[in-house]
Amino acid sequence: MNKPSRRAQKLLVGATTPVAVVCAAAMVYQASYAAFSGQTRNSGNDWSTGSVNLTDDDNGSARFQVANLLPDQTDDKCIKVTANASVPSTVKGYAVNPVPSNTGLENRIKVTIEDGTGGTFADCTGFQPQTVLVPDYTLAQLAQANNWESGVGGWTVPAGTSSKTYRITWRFDTAGMTQAQVDQLQNSRTGIDIQWEMRSN
């Protein structure tokens, strides 16, 4: 028999190498699936934060804007606060943005704040008081409760939507003052904002 030429031998070797690689790969593929297997999975894990939202019915209006204030004058108004939370929370009220006068008028305007049910920003009719939160404090005293930690109320809000009405009564207290001291309060101006804040428990 004639022996293949050197050129034919090289061609034969070159042709058999890819075939050997393919065969080896096929053997590895078969071997990799030559076992029993099983799987299980705990799917759908997810984390999301709760939410708290607090609104009132003032429509952006100030609760009190009193001009030409007279000694011993008084008035009361209501505001309804609505809490909407997905987690249990606590609502407190406190004072911000005090406006001091140059005559000490903030020591003569006294405020009482009650919480309860019924009544709205537009009309206090039907308000039923539950708790006196601020018992006849001057605006200067009220200004000392100026954050949530020192705030008043402690209204515990369950998850969901709930409301509470606050009645705010003010009076211009001139008791014990001389006429000259009262006269010194003329042309004075003072003010304060009352803010409610809700935090999750």
Secondary structure, 3 states (H helix, E strand, C coil): CCCCCHHHHHHHHHHHHHHHHHHHHHHHHHHHCCCCCCCCCCCCCCCCCCCEEEEECCCCCCCCCCCCCCCCCEEEEEEEEEEEECCCEEEEEEEEEEECCCCCHHHCEEEEEEEEECCCCCCCCCCEEEEEEEEEEEHHHHCCCCCCCCCEEEEEECCEEEEEEEEEEEEECCCCCCHHHHHCCCCCCCEEEEEEEEEEC
